[in-house]
């Protein structure tokens, strides 16, 4: 298994480009299931999660073409509306095929994703919504088996804000009979990106980006060409890495518009930030101030940036309180950061981080995607060598990580 070797202590400097957003690309690729016409995407990141999704779609009968950052999907001949356990278990986002398959084929069999490292993460809200739209749903032998001749528009209310739940229901509603209203909808920019693509395919959607989305169902959608939005979490991760190392970097092909809560906290920490329509520059102070955060659905502070901010706070001046309100078990990086010399106390969903003067390199283990990113940030700060094991998590979500870090002057090497 590959490992990442980092020799820390170098302030990041320079300029890199941000890739297309993983969490926008995954639902967008599934949206191609809704039409018989080809759909072409650009700015698709080259990540393991994207490869898994393309494999999943291909085994259903979707024709997949890929060249550089372009992916063309042709779902004219969908033969097998099934998502098997072997694929779903490696990537929870596979559940995003459920709504589109059911709407397009009248039937779908999708494996339940099961638990994952950061918590139980059930999909009951996806199922409840499709059931309210008239689908017959049975959960048998670990699979969701859904059937419906044609879904019916309905008023849907999710018990909590769910990103992929909102996306699944919005996609299904595009081909339903009548109007669907999703209340308590997720407002994440990736939901808006999906809605924009669906509208380009002919769907009638209003309210994406607010907590009430209205979809008027139509009989068929057409193909389109669509450019995927930049990855706001990749953007935030490099900003944290530059902040923690005392760096000065410019990120191109991204926008601060998706990152208000994160940028506010970086400025509170003492960073200078300049933005243009498609770039962000960050200049770090000599020492960061500790900043407390509380994760919440968009537009509040994202749970996917919590781990990186824990690493940043580990070397800041003062103490920070970090509250995780989205996932019940998302502090696994804390014990690894402690191995590097951080001072962190955990009590339930709250972590108290007291900044220390410096960290020392050690061997640490990545447990999930964003936890791994926090270990990279910490490794870049730490004196000496940090060896991060199990970096397949990073390969799921960060395109060309070592190359991008090296372009910013970091000393990093992949060890086979
Ligand atoms: C998405 C993101 C993930 C991010 C998360 C929260 C993708 C592919 N992944 O995950 O990176 O960390 O949003 O911003 O976009 N829940 C239920 N029942 C459901 C659905 C959700 O109880 O049916 C709970 C979850 O366990 C969690 C909370 O709701 O506690 C929010 O989860 P959700 O927004 O659905 O996360 P994902 O969409 O899986």
Boltz pocket constraint, residues with backbone or C-beta under 6 A from the ligand:
constraints:
  - pocket:
      binder: B
      contacts: [[A, 22], [A, 23], [A, 26], [A, 92], [A, 93], [A, 119], [A, 120], [A, 121], [A, 122], [A, 123], [A, 124], [A, 125], [A, 126], [A, 127], [A, 160], [A, 161], [A, 162], [A, 163], [A, 164], [A, 165], [A, 190], [A, 302], [A, 303], [A, 304], [A, 325], [A, 326], [A, 327], [A, 328]]
      max_distance: 6.0
